[in-house]
Amino acid sequence: MLRKGAEGKQSDKFYRMHRGDVQFTTGGTGIAHSEQNEHHKDTVHFLQIWAIPWKRGLTPRYHTKHFDEEEKRQGFVPILSPLKAGPEASFEQEKAAEPTIPGTIPIHADFVMGAGIIAPQARFEWNVGANATEATKRKVYIHLPSTKGGKAKIRLDGREDILNEGDGAFVDGLNAGDKLSVESVGEAEAEVVVLDTA
């Protein structure tokens, strides 16, 4: 997929997205961008996730980072974490864009995103809050994107309900530091996305 964007102005710069890439955009005071599939016959699958920032009028920014698939096969990999300087960050801290969790993309919200690729019959644990927040009450959304033709399935915390590809589930009443287990119970590895917020 090609993404064309500019911070408040037209640009001819393109970024070619590849499997495992994440691009984060702070819209802030305004951006222009477009997306297009450069392949005329191949289908592109991607997730577009929106989060409400902790304040308005932020400076528009893009962050693009690749996250290794083999690392995601070892356990949940943090992708996004709150800007370390918090809601009252100075201009310099905003520009430095230091995330709470090293190696992640910073977001202007009490929000952590992770991803994992779980082999059949294997189980990963998500550490609620990912040690990136002081807010103790949390809710987590687990999503199983459609990637394996319906062969991937997951079970949360040993419950009987099974999530199929394209399904998601909210789990609330959680506290930071709790463990949430995700078990792959289908015929194919399960590519799982975790969204964790206050």
N, C-alpha and C positions, 0 to 999 in steps of 0.2 A: 504494500500500500504506500502511496505517496502522500505526504502531508505538506501543504504549503501554508506558511504562516508569517505573520509580521506583528510586531508589537505596536499596534496603533497606526500602521501604514502598510501600503502594498509592498510586497516583496516577491522576487522571482527565485528565492532560495527554496529548495525542496529537501525534505528528509525522507529517505526511503526506509520504511519500517520493515523489520524482519521479525521472525518468530522469536519471542523472548524479550522484545523491546517494549518499554513503557515510556510513553510521553505524557508529561504532566504540564498543564497550562494553567497559569493564574490569569484569568480574564481581567480582573481588576477594573481599571478605567477604560478598557476597551481593546479588543484585538480583532483581527480579520484572519480567517483561515479557511482552507477547504481541504477535502479529503477525496482521493480517487483511487480506484483499483486500476493499476496499469496493465493488468492482464484482462484480456477481453473474454476469455473462457473460464479461467480459474476463479473460484469463489474466495472471497476474503472473509475470515472470521476474526472479529475483534470485539472487545468490550469497551464501551464508553461509559464511564462512571462519573457522576457529578457529586460534589460535596459542598456544603455551605461553609464559607470561610468564617473565621471569628470576627472579621471586620470588613467594612466596605472600602473602596477606593485604593486597593492595593496596586502596586506597579505591575503591569503585565510582564510575565516571564514564562519561558519554556525550560523544562528540564527533560532530557532524554537519556535513558540508561538501559543497558542490556542486562538481563538477569539470566544466569547460566542454568540450563535445564538439569545438568547433573547435580548441581547444588540443590535444586528443587526436589530431586529424587531422594535426598538424604533427610529432608524435613522441611517444615514451612520456612520460607525465606521472606524476611520483611522487605517490602517494596517501598511503601510510603510511611513516613512518621512525622509528627509535628515539628515545625520549625523550632529549634532549640531555644531561641531567644523569646519565644512566646508572642502573645498578642501585642505587647508593647515594644516590639523590636524597633530598633533605630534603623535609619536608612542604610547604614553600613552593615548592620546585622542582616537586614533583608537581602542586601546584595551578596553577602557572604553565603547566604542560603545553607547554613549548617543544620542538618536534621538532628533530631534527638537520638536516633539510632544511626550510627555510622554506616555508610554504604547505601542508605536509602535516599529517596527523593523527599525533600521537605514539603510539607503541606501546611497551610494556614488554618488548622483545625485540630481538635482533639480527636484524631483519627489515625488509625494504623491499618495498613493493608498488607497482607501476606499472600503467598502463593506456594503451592506444593504439587508435586506429581507423585501420586501414591500408587505403588504396585498393587495388583490384586492380592487380597488377603493381608495386606500390610496396614499399619495404623500410624498416624501422625498425631502429635499433641500440639495444640495452639495454646501458648501462654497468654491468657487474656490480659489486654493492656500492653503486652510485649515489653514491660518495664519502661514504657515511654510516656507515662502519664501519672499524674497525681490523683486524677478522678477515680474513685474506687468503684462506683456503680457503672457497669458497662453493659452494652448489648452488642451482639456479634451476628453478622449475616454471613452465612456460608453458601457459596454458589458453585454449582458443578456445570461449567459451560459445556455445550454440545461440541465435542471434538472427536469422539470415537465411534460414531454411528450407532449410538444407543447401547454400547457394550460396557460403558463405565457406570458404576453405581456406588453410592456411599451410604454409610450409617453414622449417625452422630451419637457419641457417648453411649454406645451399646443399646440404644433404643431400637424398637422393632421396625419403625418406619424407615423405608428405603427412599433415598433421593435418586432420581434418574437424571440423565443428562438434560440440561436446561432448567432443572429445579434449583430452588434455593430455600433456605430456612432461616428465620430469625430466632436467636436464642437470647432471652433477656433474663434479668434477675442474676446476672453474673457480677463478680467482683474482680478487680484487677488482681492478678496472681492466680486466679482459678485456672484449671487445665480443662480444655475442651478437646475431646478425642474425635478424630475423623478416621473411619475405617473404610478402605476400599473393598467392596463386596461384589464387584462385577467381574466381567471377563477381561476387561482392559484396564490399563492404568487410568486413574482418575485425576484430572487436572482440576485442582480446587483453588478457589479464590476466597480469602477471608477478609471481611471488612469489620473493623472493631472500633466502636465509638462510645462516647459517654452518653 
